[in-house]
């Protein structure tokens, strides 16, 4: 009965606030609040360049709260530990299966934690690398080689992993790319304009995919 209630609630909320997005506050001690200028800058870019009408001020929601069902897009980042308790995992699973989308941007150091914690959410699903022909790399901007490399850490190639429900991508995990660093204010990392532009364009592709699905 609870799942049916959440499903109905989520559809109603998405219809009311179709273009509000939020940062996910999670447990575990990791810096969920990292890259504070990233999402506002991505929103501004999308509103200007792909004609979205997203609230310029992203909200903050906790993993276990029903408030997550008000937002079609959740963004999660950090450098360290992530922990989902049982209620968090159930809530996040219901959110994603009800039409929600979670983008996890590894700001370096999240990978071992997030891989483990996502098994609490979907024990029967594994993160799989998203193929280069997926539409998230095609529109509105073309990324024929997949996820762009924004910052260097260990010399590894950037990878985009996902969880799917049927054919719909419900969760995107961007690894060894640091998209969020590229979205931040220019003076934070002193990235060249072309690097920041690549990050913002890839972010716009993610937003477009979410709002189209």
Buried (B, 14 or more C-beta within 10 A) or exposed (E): EEEEEBBEBBEEBBEEBEBBBBBBBBBBEBBBEBBEBBBBBBBBBBBEEBEBEBBEEBBEBBBBBBBBBBBBBBBBBBEBBBBBBEEBBBBBBBBBBBBBBBBBBBBBBBBEBBBEBBBBBBEEBEBEEBEEEBEBBBBEBEBEEBBBBBBEEEEEEBBBBBBEEEEBBBBBBBBBBBBBBBBBEEEEBEBEEEBBBBBBBBBBBBBBBBBEB
